[in-house]
Amino acid sequence: MSSASILRPLLLSMSFLLSACGVSDSGTAAVTAAQLKAREAEQAQATKAQIQQQLDAVNQQAEERRKQIDAATRQ
């Protein structure tokens, strides 16, 4: 067996393994990016809920104040 016939499969195997590592790295990066986006979406939902609660509280206070003013003007 010549050294060329031994080296060719070895080189092909090495290049395949190296390219597989690159695919794995790309897949890992995509998963990480997706996880970050999911966290951002969760944080956005939490922020939205918090703002909605604050708006509801302000609207409730405004309604109570309106009722107080309305009751005071009737007397």
C-alpha positions as CSV (number, residue, x, y, z in Angstrom):
1,M,0.0,0.0,0.0
2,S,1.4,3.4,-0.9
3,S,1.5,6.3,1.5
4,A,-0.8,8.3,-0.8
5,S,-3.6,5.7,-0.5
6,I,-3.3,5.8,3.3
7,L,-3.2,9.6,3.5
8,R,-6.2,10.3,1.3
9,P,-8.8,8.6,3.6
10,L,-7.1,10.1,6.6
11,L,-7.2,13.6,5.1
12,L,-10.9,13.1,4.1
13,S,-11.8,11.9,7.6
14,M,-10.0,14.9,9.2
15,S,-11.7,17.4,6.9
16,F,-15.1,15.8,7.6
17,L,-14.5,16.0,11.3
18,L,-13.4,19.6,11.1
19,S,-16.4,20.6,9.1
20,A,-18.7,18.8,11.5
21,C,-17.3,20.9,14.3
22,G,-18.2,24.0,12.4
23,V,-21.7,22.8,11.9
24,S,-22.0,22.1,15.6
25,D,-20.7,25.5,16.5
26,S,-23.2,27.1,14.1
27,G,-26.0,25.0,15.7
28,T,-24.9,26.0,19.2
29,A,-24.8,29.7,18.2
30,A,-28.4,29.4,16.8
31,V,-29.7,27.8,20.0
32,T,-28.0,30.4,22.1
33,A,-29.5,33.2,20.0
34,A,-33.0,31.6,20.2
35,Q,-32.7,31.3,24.0
36,L,-31.7,35.0,24.2
37,K,-34.7,36.0,22.1
38,A,-37.0,33.8,24.3
39,R,-35.7,35.6,27.4
40,E,-36.2,39.0,25.8
41,A,-39.8,38.0,24.9
42,E,-40.4,36.9,28.5
43,Q,-39.0,40.2,29.8
44,A,-41.1,42.1,27.4
45,Q,-44.3,40.3,28.5
46,A,-43.4,40.9,32.1
47,T,-42.8,44.6,31.4
48,K,-46.1,44.9,29.5
49,A,-48.0,43.3,32.4
50,Q,-46.4,45.6,34.9
51,I,-47.2,48.7,32.8
52,Q,-50.8,47.4,32.4
53,Q,-51.1,47.1,36.2
54,Q,-49.8,50.6,36.6
55,L,-52.3,52.0,34.0
56,D,-55.1,50.1,35.7
57,A,-54.2,51.6,39.1
58,V,-54.0,55.1,37.6
59,N,-57.4,54.7,35.9
60,Q,-58.9,53.4,39.1
61,Q,-57.6,56.4,41.0
62,A,-58.9,58.7,38.3
63,E,-62.4,57.1,38.4
64,E,-62.5,57.4,42.2
65,R,-61.5,61.0,42.0
66,R,-64.1,61.7,39.3
67,K,-66.8,60.1,41.6
68,Q,-65.7,62.2,44.5
69,I,-65.9,65.4,42.5
70,D,-69.2,64.3,41.0
71,A,-70.6,63.6,44.5
72,A,-69.2,66.9,45.9
73,T,-70.9,68.9,43.1
74,R,-74.3,67.3,43.7
75,Q,-74.5,68.5,47.3
